[in-house]
Amino acid sequence: MEKTRQSYIYALLAIFFWSTVPTVFKISLSALDIMPVLTIASFTSAMVLLIIMAAGKKTGLIRKATWKELLRSALLGLINPFLYYIILFKAYQLLPAQVAQPLNMIWPIILVFLSVPILGQKIKSKSFIALFISFAGVYIISSQGRPFNPGQSDIKGILLATGSSIFWAVYFILNVRDNRDEALKLFFNFLFGTVYLIVAMIITGDWQTEYGFKGVASSVYIGVFEMGITFYFWLKALKMAPTTDMVSNLVYLAPFLSLFFVHFFIHEPVYYTTPIGLLLIISGIYVQNRKIRTGI
């Protein structure tokens, strides 16, 4: 019982921090360009994961990494954080936070369809139903309060936000097939990602002459609570729970809780279509993941 209670504490901590991230994304991007924000966040995340590994006495695993494992990490780091977050952050620049976040949530549905060419799995009929329900939610959220006249929506931002879910789904599939320690994998991913980002800024000249406190502090926050320690909290919750489904479904509280933060901290008016669309997206994910019980 004690472990169950602790698992819920860890899960709720992770959900709380993840729900603050859309607000912090908007704050950081109002102060700095995408590349500096992401570089600071990625480096911070790598350092947080290194500290977590040191606390668990796992730093010796870094020296044992083979060239094959490093090449895998180099590929994963190119997908996440480099490509995935550049696309996602651009979507956040173009869209309200309450729109960009839920559009990115359709990745579990995208994951199923990508599993066909990558893993050779078959698509069940319920997956098409789930896809239809979730994309109905995407449409409603994208309308920004005008479901019958959605012309005010930024089409580029919508495509970027939904498209980012494809990169996350690909990353998820490749990451699941990697049996190394989770903290080690993530450390190398963000380390390589930081290198890519620094090189990209050198090539493009995307350096800023001034880095104000708000921009740096919010970028560090993203590195700690979007990419770093929050993932550790979530893993602890899953490991301590009697069954993973006891806590895994709690993650869908985050986008609803985030509406509170985007409204009161960055003063976004919450469209009535946002919670409706969120419910549809989550319903689609539920349909996809639901196990059909058969009676005798």
C-alpha positions as CSV (number, residue, x, y, z in Angstrom):
1,M,0.0,0.0,0.0
2,E,2.9,2.3,0.8
3,K,4.4,1.8,-2.6
4,T,1.1,2.4,-4.3
5,R,0.7,5.7,-2.5
6,Q,4.3,6.7,-3.4
7,S,3.6,5.8,-7.1
8,Y,0.7,8.2,-7.1
9,I,2.8,11.0,-5.5
10,Y,5.5,10.6,-8.2
11,A,2.9,10.4,-11.0
12,L,1.1,13.6,-9.8
13,L,4.4,15.4,-9.5
14,A,5.3,14.5,-13.1
15,I,1.8,15.5,-14.3
16,F,2.0,18.8,-12.4
17,F,5.3,19.8,-14.0
18,W,4.3,18.6,-17.5
19,S,1.1,20.7,-17.2
20,T,3.2,23.9,-16.6
21,V,5.4,23.3,-19.6
22,P,3.1,24.8,-22.3
23,T,3.1,28.1,-20.3
24,V,6.8,28.1,-19.9
25,F,7.3,27.3,-23.6
26,K,5.4,30.5,-24.5
27,I,7.3,32.5,-21.8
28,S,10.7,31.3,-23.0
29,L,9.9,31.9,-26.7
30,S,8.8,35.4,-26.0
31,A,12.2,36.2,-24.6
32,L,14.6,34.1,-26.8
33,D,14.6,32.5,-30.3
34,I,13.9,28.8,-30.7
35,M,17.5,27.6,-31.1
36,P,18.9,29.3,-27.9
37,V,15.9,28.1,-25.9
38,L,16.3,24.5,-27.1
39,T,20.1,24.5,-26.7
40,I,19.9,25.7,-23.1
41,A,17.1,23.2,-22.3
42,S,18.9,20.3,-23.9
43,F,22.2,20.9,-22.2
44,T,20.4,21.4,-18.9
45,S,18.5,18.1,-19.4
46,A,21.8,16.2,-20.1
47,M,23.3,17.6,-16.9
48,V,20.2,16.6,-14.9
49,L,20.3,13.1,-16.3
50,L,24.0,12.9,-15.5
51,I,23.3,13.8,-11.9
52,I,20.5,11.2,-11.7
53,M,22.9,8.6,-13.0
54,A,25.6,9.7,-10.5
55,A,23.0,9.4,-7.7
56,G,22.2,5.9,-8.9
57,K,25.9,5.0,-9.3
58,K,25.5,4.4,-13.0
59,T,28.0,6.8,-14.5
60,G,30.3,3.8,-15.2
61,L,27.8,2.9,-17.9
62,I,29.0,5.9,-19.9
63,R,32.5,4.5,-20.3
64,K,31.2,1.1,-21.3
65,A,29.2,2.5,-24.3
66,T,30.1,0.8,-27.6
67,W,30.4,2.6,-30.9
68,K,27.2,0.9,-32.1
69,E,25.4,2.3,-29.1
70,L,26.8,5.8,-29.6
71,L,25.7,5.7,-33.2
72,R,22.2,4.7,-32.1
73,S,22.2,7.6,-29.6
74,A,23.4,10.0,-32.3
75,L,20.4,9.0,-34.5
76,L,18.0,9.2,-31.6
77,G,19.4,12.6,-30.5
78,L,18.9,13.9,-34.1
79,I,15.2,13.0,-33.8
80,N,14.8,14.0,-30.2
81,P,15.5,16.7,-29.0
82,F,16.8,18.2,-32.3
83,L,14.1,17.8,-35.0
84,Y,11.2,17.1,-32.7
85,Y,11.5,20.1,-30.4
86,I,12.5,22.5,-33.3
87,I,9.2,21.6,-35.0
88,L,7.2,21.7,-31.7
89,F,8.6,25.0,-30.6
90,K,7.8,26.6,-34.0
91,A,4.3,25.4,-33.6
92,Y,4.2,27.1,-30.2
93,Q,5.4,30.3,-31.8
94,L,2.5,30.2,-34.2
95,L,-0.3,28.9,-32.1
96,P,-1.8,29.5,-28.6
97,A,-0.4,27.1,-26.1
98,Q,-3.8,25.5,-25.4
99,V,-3.9,24.6,-29.1
100,A,-0.3,23.4,-29.7
101,Q,-0.2,21.0,-26.8
102,P,-3.2,18.9,-27.4
103,L,-2.5,18.6,-31.2
104,N,0.9,17.1,-30.2
105,M,-1.0,14.5,-28.1
106,I,-2.2,12.4,-31.0
107,W,1.2,10.5,-31.2
108,P,-0.2,7.3,-29.7
109,I,-2.6,7.0,-32.6
110,I,0.2,7.8,-35.1
111,L,2.4,5.2,-33.4
112,V,0.0,2.5,-34.3
113,F,0.0,3.3,-38.0
114,L,3.8,3.7,-38.1
115,S,4.2,0.3,-36.5
116,V,3.0,-1.2,-39.8
117,P,6.0,-0.3,-41.9
118,I,8.5,-0.3,-39.0
119,L,7.5,-3.3,-36.9
120,G,5.4,-5.2,-39.4
121,Q,2.3,-5.1,-37.3
122,K,-1.3,-5.3,-38.6
123,I,-3.8,-2.5,-38.1
124,K,-7.0,-3.4,-36.4
125,S,-10.3,-1.8,-37.4
126,K,-10.6,0.0,-34.1
127,S,-7.4,1.9,-35.0
128,F,-9.2,3.7,-37.8
129,I,-12.1,4.5,-35.5
130,A,-9.6,5.9,-33.0
131,L,-7.9,7.9,-35.7
132,F,-11.2,9.4,-36.8
133,I,-12.2,10.4,-33.2
134,S,-8.9,11.9,-32.5
135,F,-8.7,13.9,-35.7
136,A,-12.2,15.2,-35.0
137,G,-10.7,16.5,-31.7
138,V,-7.8,18.0,-33.7
139,Y,-10.2,19.8,-35.9
140,I,-12.3,21.2,-33.0
141,I,-9.3,22.4,-31.1
142,S,-7.8,23.9,-34.3
143,S,-11.0,26.0,-34.8
144,Q,-10.1,28.0,-31.7
145,G,-13.7,28.6,-30.7
146,R,-15.1,28.7,-34.2
147,P,-15.8,25.1,-35.3
148,F,-18.0,26.2,-38.2
149,N,-15.7,28.9,-39.4
150,P,-12.1,27.8,-38.6
151,G,-10.5,30.3,-41.0
152,Q,-8.5,32.1,-38.3
153,S,-6.4,29.1,-37.4
154,D,-2.7,29.1,-38.5
155,I,-2.5,26.2,-40.9
156,K,1.3,26.0,-40.8
157,G,1.2,25.9,-37.0
158,I,-1.4,23.2,-37.0
159,L,0.6,21.1,-39.4
160,L,3.7,21.5,-37.4
161,A,2.0,20.7,-34.1
162,T,0.4,17.5,-35.5
163,G,3.5,16.7,-37.5
164,S,5.7,16.8,-34.4
165,S,3.7,13.8,-33.2
166,I,5.1,11.7,-36.1
167,F,8.7,12.4,-35.0
168,W,7.8,11.5,-31.4
169,A,6.2,8.3,-32.5
170,V,9.2,7.3,-34.6
171,Y,11.5,8.2,-31.6
172,F,9.3,6.1,-29.3
173,I,9.5,3.0,-31.5
174,L,13.3,3.2,-31.9
175,N,13.8,4.0,-28.2
176,V,11.7,1.0,-27.1
177,R,13.8,-1.3,-29.1
178,D,16.9,0.0,-27.3
179,N,17.5,-2.1,-24.1
180,R,20.0,0.2,-22.4
181,D,19.4,1.9,-19.1
182,E,16.7,4.7,-19.6
183,A,18.8,7.5,-17.9
184,L,21.8,6.5,-20.0
185,K,19.9,6.5,-23.2
186,L,18.3,9.9,-22.5
187,F,21.7,11.4,-21.4
188,F,23.3,10.5,-24.7
189,N,20.3,11.6,-26.7
190,F,20.4,15.1,-25.1
191,L,24.1,15.3,-25.2
192,F,24.2,14.6,-29.0
193,G,21.1,16.9,-29.4
194,T,23.0,19.7,-27.7
195,V,26.0,19.2,-30.0
196,Y,23.7,19.3,-33.1
197,L,22.0,22.5,-31.8
198,I,25.3,24.2,-31.1
199,V,26.6,23.3,-34.6
200,A,23.3,24.5,-36.2
201,M,23.6,27.9,-34.4
202,I,27.2,28.2,-35.6
203,I,26.2,27.5,-39.2
204,T,23.1,29.7,-39.2
205,G,24.6,32.4,-37.0
206,D,21.5,32.1,-34.8
207,W,23.2,33.6,-31.7
208,Q,21.7,36.3,-29.6
209,T,23.8,39.1,-28.1
210,E,21.6,39.3,-25.0
211,Y,20.2,36.4,-22.9
212,G,17.9,37.9,-20.3
213,F,17.1,36.2,-17.0
214,K,13.5,35.4,-18.1
215,G,14.6,33.6,-21.2
216,V,17.5,31.6,-19.6
217,A,15.5,30.7,-16.5
218,S,12.5,29.5,-18.4
219,S,14.8,27.5,-20.8
220,V,16.5,25.9,-17.8
221,Y,13.1,25.1,-16.4
222,I,12.2,23.3,-19.6
223,G,15.4,21.3,-19.4
224,V,14.7,20.2,-15.8
225,F,11.0,19.7,-15.8
226,E,10.0,18.8,-19.4
227,M,13.0,16.8,-20.4
228,G,14.9,15.8,-17.3
229,I,13.8,15.0,-13.7
230,T,10.1,14.7,-14.6
231,F,10.8,11.7,-16.7
232,Y,12.6,10.2,-13.7
233,F,9.5,10.8,-11.5
234,W,7.3,9.2,-14.1
235,L,9.5,6.1,-14.3
236,K,9.5,5.8,-10.6
237,A,5.7,6.0,-10.6
238,L,5.4,3.2,-13.2
239,K,7.8,1.0,-11.4
240,M,6.2,1.3,-7.9
241,A,2.6,0.9,-9.1
242,P,1.1,-2.6,-8.8
243,T,0.0,-2.2,-12.5
244,T,1.1,0.5,-14.9
245,D,-2.4,1.3,-16.0
246,M,-3.2,2.5,-12.5
247,V,-1.0,5.6,-13.1
248,S,-0.5,5.8,-16.9
249,N,-4.0,7.1,-17.5
250,L,-3.4,9.9,-15.1
251,V,-1.1,11.6,-17.7
252,Y,-4.2,12.8,-19.5
253,L,-4.9,15.2,-16.6
254,A,-1.9,17.3,-17.7
255,P,-3.5,19.1,-20.7
256,F,-6.6,20.0,-18.7
257,L,-4.5,21.3,-15.8
258,S,-2.4,23.2,-18.2
259,L,-5.4,25.3,-19.3
260,F,-5.4,26.8,-15.8
261,F,-1.7,27.9,-16.2
262,V,-2.0,29.3,-19.7
263,H,-5.1,31.3,-18.7
264,F,-3.8,32.8,-15.4
265,F,-0.1,33.2,-16.2
266,I,0.0,34.1,-19.9
267,H,-3.6,35.3,-20.0
268,E,-4.8,33.1,-23.0
269,P,-8.6,33.1,-23.2
270,V,-9.6,29.4,-23.0
271,Y,-11.8,28.5,-26.0
272,Y,-14.7,26.3,-25.2
273,T,-13.6,24.1,-28.1
274,T,-10.3,23.2,-26.4
275,P,-11.6,20.9,-23.6
276,I,-14.2,19.4,-26.0
277,G,-11.4,18.6,-28.5
278,L,-9.2,17.3,-25.8
279,L,-11.9,14.9,-24.7
280,L,-12.2,13.6,-28.3
281,I,-8.5,13.1,-28.6
282,I,-8.3,11.2,-25.3
283,S,-11.3,9.2,-26.3
284,G,-9.6,8.2,-29.5
285,I,-6.5,7.1,-27.5
286,Y,-8.7,5.2,-25.1
287,V,-10.4,3.3,-28.0
288,Q,-7.0,2.5,-29.4
289,N,-5.7,1.1,-26.1
290,R,-8.9,-0.5,-24.9
291,K,-8.7,-4.2,-24.4
292,I,-11.8,-6.0,-25.5
293,R,-13.1,-8.4,-22.9
294,T,-14.9,-11.5,-24.0
295,G,-17.3,-13.4,-21.8
296,I,-17.7,-17.2,-21.5
